[in-house]
Amino acid sequence: TMTTTTSTTSVPTTRASRYGKQLVSHLGRHSAGVWDDDAGSGSLTFNDDAVHVTFDSTPDALKIEIRAGEADIPTYEDVVGRHLVRFGERDALQVGWTRADGSPGTAQG
């Protein structure tokens, strides 16, 4: 059986909702994506439900959680993180992931 784990990040930005919506829209072309404007939150599902990414915007940060098999976590950290950094280029966004066990994940930006 595959061990599922999580990786999270909180990226400081005053445009969290905009970036979250953009990520869901862009990456949703390769997966099932949903965004709720009123809640400022959304999700993506990849690999026939094996990978879940959730987005939550607050006034000062975009919080992202990836839930996937341990082997897939670095790949999805990289994909989501790189896209966010690219979309937020003029805000110089930095993404640093933290794994469920507290250890650092990958970083983008």
Residue, then its C-alpha position, 0 to 999 in steps of 0.5 A: t500500500m502507498t503511504t500518503t503524507t502531506s506537505t504544506t506552505s504558506v506564501p506571504t502575498t496580499r493577492a492570495s485569492r488571485y494566485g490560488k484561482q490562477l493556479v487552479s485554472h492553469l493546472g486544472r487543465h491537467s486535472a480536476g480543479v475547483w475554485d470558490d470565489d466567495a470562500g477564496s479556496g479551491s482544490l486540484t485532484f491529479n492522478d485519478d484521485a491519488v494526489h490532492v492539492t488544496f488552496d486557502s487564501t487569507p488576506d496576507a497569505l496563500k496556504i497550500e496543502i498537498r496530500a499524496g504518496e511520499a514518492d510524489i510529494p517532491t514532484y507536486e511541490d515543485v510543479v505547484g511551487r514553480h507555477l506560483v513563483r512564475f505567476g507571482e514574479r513581480d511580487a517575488l514570491q518565495v515558496g518553501w514546503t514543510r513535510a508532515d514530519g516537520s522536515p523541510g521539503t523543496a523550495q521555489g523562487 
